[in-house]
Amino acid sequence: MEENEIEQLRKKIDEGLRKSERKMLLEKALRGEDVVISKDGEIKTLPAKDVLRERFGL
């Protein structure tokens, strides 16, 4: 693969991961569930709605 093909693939993968994360957070927020994340080197349990707001502005 050429460098530009690798970069295009990397962008597609990143976009797919962002969409999947947003969908998961939306579904969990609607059910009032928490998510476990790593933030500043610490493992934290936070409401999905808070993480959704922080990462996606929703």
C-alpha positions in Angstrom: 0.0 0.0 0.0 1.1 3.5 -0.7 1.4 6.1 2.0 -1.8 8.0 0.8 -3.8 4.7 0.8 -2.6 4.0 4.3 -3.7 7.4 5.5 -7.1 7.1 3.8 -7.6 3.7 5.5 -6.5 5.2 8.9 -9.1 8.0 8.5 -11.9 5.6 7.7 -11.0 3.5 10.7 -10.9 6.5 13.0 -14.3 7.7 11.7 -15.8 4.3 12.2 -14.6 4.2 15.7 -15.9 7.7 16.5 -19.4 6.7 15.1 -19.4 3.5 17.1 -18.4 5.3 20.3 -21.1 7.9 19.8 -23.8 5.3 19.1 -22.8 3.3 22.2 -22.8 6.4 24.4 -26.2 7.5 23.0 -27.7 4.2 23.7 -26.3 4.0 27.2 -27.3 7.6 28.0 -30.9 6.8 27.0 -30.9 3.9 29.4 -29.3 6.0 32.2 -26.2 3.7 32.3 -22.6 4.4 33.2 -19.5 3.8 31.3 -16.0 3.0 32.5 -13.2 5.1 31.0 -9.6 5.9 31.5 -9.1 9.6 32.2 -5.7 11.1 33.2 -4.4 7.7 33.9 -7.2 6.8 36.2 -10.1 4.4 35.7 -13.4 6.1 36.3 -17.1 5.2 36.1 -19.1 8.1 34.8 -22.7 8.6 33.5 -22.8 8.0 29.7 -24.6 11.3 29.3 -21.7 13.2 30.8 -19.1 11.5 28.6 -21.4 12.0 25.5 -21.6 15.7 26.3 -17.9 16.0 26.9 -16.7 14.2 23.8 -19.4 15.1 21.3 -21.1 18.2 22.7 -24.5 16.5 22.9 
